[in-house]
Each structure stands twice: as structure tokens, then as C-alpha cells.
Amino acid sequence: MKYFTRELIEMGRSRDPATLNRQEELWDAACERYFDQLHPLKGEMPSGLRRLVEGYYLHDAVVRGMGQQGTTFVIHLQLDAPPQSLLTLT
């Protein structure tokens, strides 16, 4: 299910205060629906994925590199949230 639609994101680019207020309300509602659906799925996730979802905020992370090292696929992310840590996924 897609919660954060293109239309919702584009509303956030408005210069109209009323539109921005409405966008914030809709964004908060979308976040709530997203987390309501995510929560029951956590019990079905492998433990490593669950730790990733619960321990890191991946929104706006920058992919610094990805590729194969031997038989392992590696992704390097720089997190947006301070202190902009580097996260390596294998």
C-alpha cells in the first residue's frame, strides 16, 4: 500500500500556509497508517531485518556504494539523521 503519494509530497512544496498545514495533517495520518501496518509484520521478519527496521531511520539515506564482495552483496548507506552515520548492509 502506498502511503506517501506523489500528490502528498508535492503538496509539501506549496507556499500556501493552508496547503502546508493540510499536507502536514495528511502526512501524519499516512505515517500512522504505515506504522499500523508495519507493526504486526515485525513478528514475521527475520531478526536482522527487524533490528534494522527498529534501530535505524533509513528515510533520505544516501547510497554511498553497493556491489558484490565474493559471495556477499554489500550496500553502504550514509544516514540522513545526525550524526549521519555510515551503515553497511551485507
Backbone as a chain_set.jsonl record, in Angstrom:
{"seq": "MKYFTRELIEMGRSRDPATLNRQEELWDAACERYFDQLHPLKGEMPSGLRRLVEGYYLHDAVVRGMGQQGTTFVIHLQLDAPPQSLLTLT", "coords": {"N": [[0.842, -1.172, 0.0], [0.567, 2.185, -0.814], [1.496, 4.917, 0.919], [2.685, 7.432, 0.974], [2.151, 9.4, -1.288], [2.778, 10.765, -4.584], [1.286, 13.082, -4.96], [0.851, 13.901, -2.317], [3.46, 14.447, -1.482], [4.099, 16.493, -3.272], [2.333, 18.459, -2.384], [3.687, 19.404, -0.182], [5.473, 21.154, -1.227], [4.273, 23.509, -1.612], [3.658, 27.045, -1.292], [1.642, 28.06, 0.073], [0.271, 28.61, 3.199], [-2.069, 27.338, 4.252], [-2.335, 25.092, 2.602], [0.064, 23.798, 3.22], [-0.359, 23.241, 5.941], [-2.506, 21.455, 5.727], [-1.237, 19.44, 4.277], [0.614, 18.581, 6.175], [-1.098, 17.464, 8.104], [-2.222, 15.362, 6.586], [0.116, 13.951, 6.024], [0.927, 13.12, 8.586], [-1.225, 11.428, 9.174], [-0.824, 9.489, 7.187], [1.626, 8.446, 8.027], [0.828, 7.261, 10.431], [-0.952, 5.257, 9.498], [0.889, 3.742, 8.02], [2.701, 2.818, 10.034], [0.888, 1.394, 11.591], [0.35, -0.746, 9.907], [2.898, -1.806, 9.574], [3.724, -2.658, 12.138], [2.439, -5.224, 12.972], [3.731, -6.889, 11.161], [6.344, -7.104, 11.956], [6.795, -9.255, 13.668], [6.986, -11.373, 11.931], [9.282, -10.959, 10.555], [12.712, -11.728, 9.754], [15.202, -11.784, 12.347], [17.405, -10.039, 11.934], [16.478, -8.204, 9.991], [14.365, -7.103, 11.414], [15.775, -5.821, 13.499], [17.082, -3.891, 11.96], [14.908, -2.363, 10.956], [13.832, -1.424, 13.359], [15.967, -0.12, 14.527], [17.171, 1.828, 12.938], [16.798, 4.83, 11.071], [15.965, 5.034, 7.928], [15.031, 6.721, 6.013], [15.681, 9.042, 3.497], [18.344, 8.281, 3.406], [21.579, 8.099, 1.923], [22.814, 6.262, -0.729], [25.964, 5.134, -0.709], [27.511, 3.289, -1.877], [27.472, 0.118, -3.546], [27.726, -3.366, -4.104], [29.206, -6.503, -5.071], [31.055, -8.545, -2.921], [33.016, -11.098, -3.072], [30.995, -13.76, -2.307], [29.079, -12.237, -1.173], [26.66, -9.656, -1.099], [26.92, -6.212, -0.793], [25.835, -3.188, 0.711], [26.38, 0.204, 1.179], [25.306, 2.745, 3.223], [24.734, 6.181, 3.908], [23.395, 7.646, 6.609], [20.741, 10.004, 6.968], [19.857, 11.216, 9.294], [21.281, 12.912, 12.084], [24.122, 11.479, 13.691], [24.763, 11.329, 10.958], [25.663, 8.735, 10.329], [27.512, 5.967, 8.899], [26.206, 3.089, 7.417], [26.489, -0.311, 6.922], [25.23, -2.842, 4.979], [24.968, -6.298, 4.613]], "CA": [[0.0, 0.0, 0.0], [1.392, 3.387, -0.942], [1.013, 5.939, 1.844], [3.3, 8.723, 0.698], [1.92, 9.54, -2.721], [3.391, 11.908, -5.267], [0.458, 14.258, -4.686], [1.108, 14.328, -0.941], [4.799, 15.039, -1.461], [4.039, 17.772, -3.997], [1.659, 19.44, -1.522], [4.698, 19.943, 0.715], [6.265, 22.166, -1.935], [3.435, 24.701, -1.757], [3.993, 28.228, -0.493], [0.41, 28.447, 0.739], [0.255, 28.055, 4.56], [-3.201, 26.422, 4.444], [-1.99, 23.842, 1.919], [1.109, 23.149, 4.01], [-0.98, 22.688, 7.15], [-3.265, 20.27, 5.322], [-0.258, 18.416, 3.912], [1.167, 18.037, 7.417], [-2.129, 16.593, 8.676], [-2.291, 14.156, 5.759], [1.381, 13.221, 6.2], [0.857, 12.462, 9.891], [-2.177, 10.32, 9.046], [-0.163, 8.453, 6.385], [2.62, 7.807, 8.907], [0.115, 6.411, 11.372], [-1.412, 4.066, 8.767], [2.08, 2.957, 7.679], [3.204, 2.118, 11.216], [-0.129, 0.423, 11.988], [0.512, -1.939, 9.082], [4.24, -2.361, 9.776], [3.882, -3.269, 13.461], [2.183, -6.662, 13.037], [4.652, -7.623, 10.289], [7.655, -7.26, 12.591], [6.91, -10.597, 14.229], [7.281, -12.316, 10.847], [10.566, -10.605, 9.94], [13.933, -12.289, 10.341], [15.674, -10.919, 13.424], [18.281, -8.99, 11.412], [15.654, -7.186, 9.356], [13.628, -6.438, 12.489], [16.72, -4.886, 14.149], [17.305, -2.79, 11.023], [13.701, -1.532, 10.931], [13.629, -0.798, 14.664], [17.145, 0.585, 15.023], [17.71, 2.842, 12.033], [15.886, 5.639, 10.285], [16.583, 4.948, 6.611], [14.472, 7.722, 5.108], [16.656, 10.002, 2.965], [19.721, 7.798, 3.432], [22.26, 8.181, 0.63], [23.565, 5.05, -1.071], [27.359, 5.503, -0.996], [28.104, 2.259, -2.711], [26.928, -1.236, -3.446], [28.371, -4.294, -5.005], [29.456, -7.846, -4.576], [32.38, -8.883, -2.388], [32.97, -12.56, -3.013], [29.623, -14.24, -2.45], [28.235, -11.354, -0.374], [26.272, -8.374, -1.664], [27.131, -5.191, 0.23], [25.289, -1.855, 0.469], [26.848, 1.209, 2.136], [24.38, 3.864, 3.315], [25.002, 7.261, 4.848], [22.101, 8.026, 7.156], [20.467, 11.438, 6.958], [19.709, 11.697, 10.669], [22.573, 13.101, 12.761], [25.332, 12.134, 13.189], [24.979, 10.893, 9.581], [26.484, 7.531, 10.401], [27.566, 5.052, 7.751], [25.628, 1.799, 7.738], [26.824, -1.313, 5.916], [24.333, -3.997, 4.968], [25.53, -7.425, 3.86]], "C": [[0.889, 1.237, 0.0], [0.787, 4.513, -0.101], [1.484, 7.333, 1.454], [3.289, 8.947, -0.809], [2.646, 10.759, -3.285], [2.61, 13.184, -4.968], [0.712, 14.802, -3.281], [2.472, 15.004, -0.827], [4.794, 16.402, -2.145], [3.312, 18.85, -3.201], [2.666, 20.124, -0.597], [5.582, 20.992, 0.072], [5.501, 23.482, -2.098], [3.981, 25.84, -0.898], [2.776, 28.734, 0.284], [0.345, 27.809, 2.129], [-0.889, 27.072, 4.806], [-2.921, 25.075, 3.792], [-0.929, 23.084, 2.701], [0.559, 22.543, 5.294], [-1.761, 21.419, 6.828], [-2.328, 19.125, 4.95], [0.329, 17.777, 5.166], [0.172, 17.092, 8.096], [-2.209, 15.273, 7.916], [-1.043, 13.3, 5.909], [1.367, 12.453, 7.521], [-0.096, 11.275, 9.857], [-1.569, 9.169, 8.244], [0.874, 7.713, 7.216], [1.942, 6.841, 9.865], [-0.385, 5.13, 10.694], [-0.242, 3.144, 8.421], [2.557, 2.147, 8.884], [2.191, 1.111, 11.749], [-0.01, -0.864, 11.181], [1.87, -2.605, 9.312], [4.342, -3.148, 11.078], [3.583, -4.767, 13.484], [3.128, -7.495, 12.171], [5.994, -7.891, 10.953], [7.86, -8.652, 13.167], [7.259, -11.652, 13.187], [8.643, -12.068, 10.202], [11.705, -11.407, 10.554], [14.508, -11.287, 11.34], [16.567, -9.779, 12.925], [17.509, -7.86, 10.756], [14.874, -6.406, 10.412], [14.525, -5.434, 13.219], [16.98, -3.669, 13.265], [16.118, -1.822, 11.046], [13.533, -0.77, 12.248], [14.786, 0.107, 15.08], [17.658, 1.719, 14.164], [16.591, 3.564, 11.302], [16.508, 5.77, 8.902], [16.059, 5.98, 5.617], [15.544, 8.751, 4.754], [18.105, 9.568, 3.127], [20.289, 7.875, 2.011], [23.031, 6.885, 0.415], [24.962, 5.493, -1.49], [28.079, 4.462, -1.825], [27.387, 0.941, -2.525], [27.632, -2.115, -4.461], [28.616, -5.627, -4.331], [30.895, -7.961, -4.105], [32.385, -10.39, -2.166], [31.547, -13.022, -3.26], [28.621, -13.367, -1.688], [27.924, -10.073, -1.128], [26.294, -7.347, -0.551], [26.52, -3.871, -0.228], [25.81, -0.935, 1.571], [25.898, 2.396, 2.076], [24.92, 4.92, 4.261], [23.648, 7.765, 5.308], [21.956, 9.534, 7.172], [20.404, 12.004, 8.37], [21.083, 11.843, 11.324], [22.887, 11.893, 13.617], [25.729, 11.71, 11.783], [25.95, 9.707, 9.51], [26.478, 6.772, 9.088], [27.056, 3.689, 8.232], [25.965, 0.857, 6.585], [25.903, -2.496, 6.07], [24.972, -5.083, 4.119], [24.48, -8.502, 3.701]], "O": [[1.863, 1.306, 0.75], [-0.309, 4.994, -0.389], [0.741, 8.304, 1.597], [4.28, 8.716, -1.502], [3.066, 11.653, -2.55], [3.201, 14.242, -4.747], [0.78, 16.014, -3.081], [2.611, 16.021, -0.146], [5.41, 17.351, -1.658], [3.635, 20.031, -3.325], [2.506, 21.3, -0.269], [6.361, 21.653, 0.759], [6.023, 24.447, -2.656], [4.675, 25.614, 0.093], [2.862, 29.697, 1.046], [0.362, 26.582, 2.234], [-0.699, 26.073, 5.5], [-3.235, 24.031, 4.363], [-1.009, 21.863, 2.833], [0.967, 21.452, 5.691], [-1.689, 20.432, 7.56], [-2.6, 17.969, 5.274], [0.52, 16.561, 5.211], [0.561, 16.041, 8.605], [-2.257, 14.201, 8.519], [-1.124, 12.072, 5.921], [1.746, 11.283, 7.571], [0.191, 10.231, 10.444], [-1.774, 8.003, 8.581], [0.991, 6.491, 7.122], [2.428, 5.732, 10.084], [-0.256, 4.042, 11.254], [-0.357, 1.922, 8.513], [2.79, 0.943, 8.778], [2.58, 0.082, 12.301], [-0.243, -1.952, 11.709], [1.978, -3.83, 9.252], [4.984, -4.198, 11.114], [4.412, -5.529, 13.98], [3.305, -8.687, 12.425], [6.708, -8.81, 10.554], [8.975, -9.173, 13.155], [7.776, -12.715, 13.532], [9.104, -12.874, 9.394], [11.669, -11.73, 11.741], [14.319, -10.08, 11.191], [16.488, -8.666, 13.445], [17.841, -6.689, 10.94], [14.739, -5.187, 10.312], [14.091, -4.324, 13.524], [17.085, -2.548, 13.761], [16.303, -0.608, 11.144], [13.136, 0.396, 12.247], [14.602, 1.006, 15.9], [18.497, 2.5, 14.612], [15.568, 2.971, 10.96], [17.463, 6.524, 8.715], [16.58, 6.1, 4.508], [16.231, 9.266, 5.637], [19.01, 10.393, 3.002], [19.56, 7.733, 1.029], [23.807, 6.464, 1.273], [25.122, 6.155, -2.515], [29.132, 4.73, -2.404], [26.778, 0.682, -1.487], [28.068, -1.665, -5.521], [28.269, -5.835, -3.168], [31.828, -7.537, -4.787], [31.824, -10.888, -1.19], [30.958, -12.715, -4.296], [27.448, -13.722, -1.574], [28.813, -9.47, -1.729], [25.745, -7.586, 0.525], [26.658, -3.476, -1.386], [25.697, -1.252, 2.755], [25.702, 2.988, 1.014], [25.498, 4.594, 5.298], [22.849, 8.252, 4.508], [22.932, 10.258, 7.368], [20.841, 13.128, 8.618], [21.952, 10.991, 11.139], [21.976, 11.329, 14.223], [26.913, 11.729, 11.446], [26.909, 9.699, 8.739], [25.566, 6.911, 8.273], [27.426, 3.21, 9.303], [25.754, 1.188, 5.419], [25.799, -3.085, 7.146], [25.464, -4.81, 3.024], [24.748, -9.54, 3.096]]}, "num_chains": 1, "name": "protein.A"}
